[in-house]
């Protein structure tokens, strides 16, 4: 049917489209195909379409703006190793886009475009008219992230919010210890807020995130240091030991008190006790038939199908049924010079902050992992002002395939750069070269590497090259790291799951009055929906964007156009075509 419609003359085609539209049918595809086959550039547009179909039929999808392709399901290093060069698809796609922009005014006059499409085409045509002044050469091997053509977004299209996500358990602990030491605060798109790191979203008014010395704000995930882990201990161990010994279910077992050893993992042991309680309550096994507590727990798990989910164990008190617990902070150095074990300290927000401040947890890269994300973090230049943050709203990108492509491209660039330095100066040791370069970027002492002056010079140049590549790279969020202890009441609003009674009470005790609830299973009431409607927490509009959005023609596009101008089109298009 579609082919019959597309073969009509323009008058009959327009009349048919009106009839289909009156019946509620979306005619966008038909109009687009009719425009393409009647364009002076029909041959080029058809060639570009066939190149894209070829990639799709092969089970692949374009990345790096169409310059490469990868298997649809491939991610990370797998995507990098299986990437294939797609010069024909890239150049034909680039040229067909330009052809459509050039043909747009005539198409609008023919009636092949709606008013809205004509307006956007005018923008695209203006962009093509500026092409001649944008052909400056760019470094070879430039990062594919910049091939994601993205015009400067308006405030309405890309509002930003300030948020800190926390779990109900984390909220309860923060209330218990007296605050949140150096929280990692995200600046994300209001239409694509961060939904990881906890079910509760605490929100701040944008003016509270003004960058300053004690409040650095980074243009990506900065891999800053985390809050130190708390140890859970019994407030009165002897009381708990006596309570368990008096429990008729376990008192006969030879290892019923093994978890009372001071330095066992409380969380693991607590889960074992809850599993035992689950087994008794559901009559899965009789503890009287077992001489060993650990044997009983293993048998309950086996008879329950091999694994018991956390929500099944949630109703049970575990070890807390036998006595009160307290949060403790283990000493950084657990032993004295004489070999004695140092005592833990009560866990407070002030004590945790002191340790984080000493380790400079507010600095980018202080989290201590390795990989492309950390390498980007140590190369970041902090935002200088709220206007600086607002001007870069266009760098925020929602999670998804496009963001995955950006990360894959950056990972490939980082890996190749480190491999080059490693092969020439570190005996081929990728890990050693990476650690050296990371420490060098962070201003740390690198004498441990015993590197030659040539190695240091090569690493310095490589870091400068990576920093240049990372400029303007999209990110899922910006990160702020206040060098202080945040009180729950410092936040201006909260968004919590429906039915979170304990969390609601804790937030109200802290003085937060603006509390909204969400339901992840109901369209229109999800967390993203609720946050997206909180206009009072949006950043105000800003000046023209910088970085990625400063220009509309990006490095790889410039290179491709230069190559096109330097060669005969048919030669370039046929090269590599399949």
PyMOL commands that set and color helices and strands:
alter all, ss='L'
color gray80, all
select helices_A, chain A and resi 2-6+10-22+28-37+42-57+64-66+76-81+87-110+115-129+131-134+144-147+168-177+206-209+237-245+258-260+266-281+287-289+293-303+310-313+318-322+349-358+372-378+386-391+393-395+401-425+430-441+447-449+453-470+488-490+501-509+527-532+535-537+547-550+555-566+569-574
alter helices_A, ss='H'
color red, helices_A
select strands_A, chain A and resi 60-63+68-71+84-85+160-166+180-181+184-189+200-204+215-218+231-234+325-329+345-346+478-482+485-486+493-497+515-518
alter strands_A, ss='S'
color yellow, strands_A
deselect
rebuild
show_as cartoon
